[in-house]
Amino acid sequence: MRRGMRWIRVVCAVAVGALLLSGCGLGATPTDTAGTEGVGPVTLVTGQDLTGYLRGRLQAWNAEHPGEKATLIQLPSAADDVRAQMISNLQAKSDRYDVLNLDVVWTAEFAASGWITPLPAGQFPLDKFLKPVVGTAMYQDKLYAVPYVTNAGLLYYRKDILAREHLAPPRTWAELRSMAKTVAPRYGLKGYAGQFSPYEGLTVNYAEAVQSAGGQILTGRRSRPAVDSPADLKALQFLVDGVKEGWIPQEALTFDEEGSRKAFQSGRYLFMRNWPYAYDLAEAKGSEVAGDIGVEALPGPDGPGAASLGGSNLAVSSYSRHQKTARELIQFLTSLDNERQVLLKGSLPPVWAQLYTDPALVRRFPYLPVLRQSILTAQPRPVTPDYDQVSLAVAATVHDAMALRQSPRAAAARLRQELSAIVRSP
């Protein structure tokens, strides 16, 4: 019911937004037929800029391009709301948005719908980027966006506790399970916090377990469900066993990124899976675990696992009147100097490979070498225009299994059936 109502709200927001735009005359197809080479003022639409760094970047652009000024449009922070408002604008063929800051999992949907335009790969320094991130900007072998920031899940741990026990951080599921079950209680701690509430975060955590076990949620070019394969079942069983055995506490089934971060940062957990943003916050003044945090790659069944790629890409609206300027703004924002500021000012992982070995940056962000390796071995979430519905189905079904309302095998069979009804072949 919760999943259905969430989808209904998104569809309604899209429909209402499209009607409003059309009624206001903003939905007319641009009369400028030379939009692909159009030059002039542009807008950059994004989810809420929580750190404020983007305004400074656009101010730098505007100082150099007074006739092609860029204006920042901030949408709500919730990803569903951002996606819904972008879609309502694009379905109305409005030219209000020029450059769109898209979650990496939206690239396929927006490209397949014709809302964003293919980009000339030679115009951007793609060979300087971490290789896996470039794939998130491709759809059917064409470049539809340019990687802007990236992300990969990391394992956070209490290095002070493991040091007392003379233990290295876990590199396998068995080691994580053993330490979470036996070491954590000796220090009055709980075992493992992830993002296990029924939303996109759970889809990511499940995908990481599946990938680490050598499986896939969707397989092949025709995107067939593979969730009942032996590897996928092994991954789901691992998560369910964690709840049954107590080293994944029941309260963790309500955690999103912030919930798990606050629980770990308050000193209640030995281990946490989260994105890199949590590091600076957990090390900040007032944190109960400041100075005691270690970061490692996510564990897998037999060694380091495979994280899910996160981040965002910059794309050009098909309805922009000033697409040449929009492409040049993307060039500016993804240049080496600006990518450095993405990290320094925005605390977001950059896409340029060389920044991960910069000595000054590594001193400031000690997790960079681990993050680099995690990104290089990470995998994208399912590439499909139907990703949003896929994620809703995965999160709801996996949560039922982890809440012990359904066996892993029954949950996998149910999920396969749901995904078969959702996914469109490319």
Secondary structure as UniProt FT lines:
FT   HELIX           2..23
FT   TURN            24..25
FT   TURN            33..34
FT   HELIX           35..37
FT   STRAND          42..46
FT   HELIX           53..64
FT   TURN            66..67
FT   STRAND          70..74
FT   HELIX           79..91
FT   TURN            92..93
FT   STRAND          99..103
FT   HELIX           104..106
FT   HELIX           107..112
FT   TURN            113..114
FT   HELIX           121..123
FT   HELIX           126..128
FT   HELIX           131..135
FT   TURN            136..137
FT   STRAND          138..139
FT   TURN            140..141
FT   STRAND          142..143
FT   STRAND          146..152
FT   STRAND          154..158
FT   HELIX           159..164
FT   TURN            165..166
FT   HELIX           173..186
FT   TURN            187..188
FT   STRAND          190..193
FT   TURN            198..199
FT   HELIX           200..212
FT   TURN            213..214
FT   STRAND          218..219
FT   TURN            220..223
FT   STRAND          224..225
FT   TURN            227..228
FT   HELIX           230..245
FT   HELIX           250..254
FT   HELIX           257..265
FT   TURN            266..267
FT   STRAND          269..274
FT   HELIX           277..283
FT   TURN            285..286
FT   TURN            288..291
FT   STRAND          293..296
FT   STRAND          299..300
FT   STRAND          308..317
FT   TURN            318..319
FT   HELIX           323..333
FT   HELIX           336..344
FT   TURN            345..346
FT   HELIX           353..357
FT   HELIX           359..364
FT   TURN            366..367
FT   HELIX           368..376
FT   TURN            385..386
FT   HELIX           387..402
FT   TURN            403..404
FT   HELIX           408..422
//
